[in-house]
Amino acid sequence: MRFLVTYIGSSAFGIRTDEVAQVLPMMAVTPIPDAPAYIMGQLNIRGNFIILADIRERISRKTAPFSYDTRVIVLKKDSFRFGIICDFLEKVIEIDTPDIEPPPKFIAGMDRSLIRGVYRDENKLIVLADLAGLLKEEEIEDIKKLIP
């Protein structure tokens, strides 16, 4: 399996590449009135509106000011697409299934059900996460109502 390794705060996360629609530099965000606090707004990508979620607080990672390295990862969840902010991208890696370790009993601030496993790469632990699963079905339905 291939994973996009990205950092949110100082934590490394692996996102399955088949869940990634595209990666974009940070761009202008249009606020959405009455949106939940974790929704930063929407992006207009070639005429398509994409909701941008700042998941850093949802996974208990400190927010950092945007920089040249800040990226928007557009994730696919069924037919719904939404963007998340990451502090920087590192690389795409291939991981064989036997190399994936079970999720630890506890990863600070993160719902264990969103963790597919962990992978040890050089001197770091990469959390293989279902970041698309951060938004629950009812939240997605509420967000769809916000999109013009």
N, C-alpha and C positions, 0 to 999 in steps of 0.2 A: 504494500500500500504506500501511496505517496502522501506526504504531509507537508504543508506550508508551515515553517517554523516562524513564529512571530512573538514579539515581546509586548506584554501589557504590564506596565510598571517594570519591575525587575524579574518578572516570572516569564519563563518560556512556555509557549503553548504550541501544540501541533494541531493544525486543522486539516482534515482530509481534503485533498485537492479537488475531489469530485463534488464537494460542497461549496467550493469557491467559484463564483461567477466571474469576478474580475477584481483586480487590485488597482486602486487609484490614488493619486496624491491627494492630500487634504485640499478641499475646495470650499467655496462659499456655501454656507448652510442657511436655508430659509427657515426661520422659526415657525412652528405650528402652534397656534393658540390652543390652550387647554390640553396640550399633550402631556402625558406622564413625564415626570422629572427626568427619567433616563433617556427620553427621546430628545435629541438635540434639535431635530428639525428634519428637513428633507433636502435632498440633492436633486438637481435636474441634470440627468445624464442623457444627453442626446434626445431630449424630449420625454424621457421616462423619469417619473418621480420615484425616488428611492428614499425610504425612511432611514435616518441615521441614528443609531442607538449608541450611547456611551456606556458600555458594559463594565467599565473599570470599577465603578462603585458596586455593581451587582456581584462582582467576584472579589470584592474587598481589596482592590488594588488602588493605590493612590493615583489621583489624577495628576497629570503633568501638563505643563503648557505645551501647545503644539509646536513642533519643530519641523525642520526640513525633512526629517525622517518619518514624520507622522503619516500614516496611510489609512485609507478606507478600504476595508475588505468587504466586498459585496458577497453575501452568503445566499445560498439557495436552500429554501425549506419548502419542499413540494413546489407549488407554482409561485410561492411568495419569495420575494427578494428583499433583503434589507442590508444596510451597511453597518459595520462596527468599526470603531477606531482602534488602531493599534499604534504603539509608540514607535516600533520599527520592525521591518521584516529582516530575517536573517538568510534563509535559504529554503529550498525544497529538498526533502530527504526521502529516501526509500527505506521503509522499515518492514522487515519480514515479521509475520505474525508471531513466530516463537520468541522474537526479541522484545515483544510488548509484555511488560509486567502488569499484574493486576493493580488496580488503583489502591493507594494506601488507605488505611482506615480514616485518615483525616488530612485534608489539605486546607489550610487556614482560609476560612471565609467562603469556601466554594462548595456548592451542593454536590455531593459525591455521585449522584445519579448523572451528572453531566461529564463525568470523567470516564473515558473509555479504557484508560490505562496510562502507564508512564513508560518512557523510554530513556535510557541513559546514553547520552551522546557526549563523548569526551569527558569533560568535567562538570556537566550540568544535567539536570533532570528536566525532561520535556514532558509536560502534562498533555496527553492526547485527549483533547476535550471536544465535546459536542457543543460548540458555541452557538450553533444555530438553535439548539434546544433551550437556550437561555430564555427565549420568548415562548411562552405557553400559548396554546391554541386560542384561548380567549383573549390574550393580549394581541395576538396577530389579528383577530377579527376586529378588535377595537381600533387598532392602528389602520387597518384597511379603510375604516370609515373616515379617517383623517386625510387620506390621500385624495386629491381632486380628481 
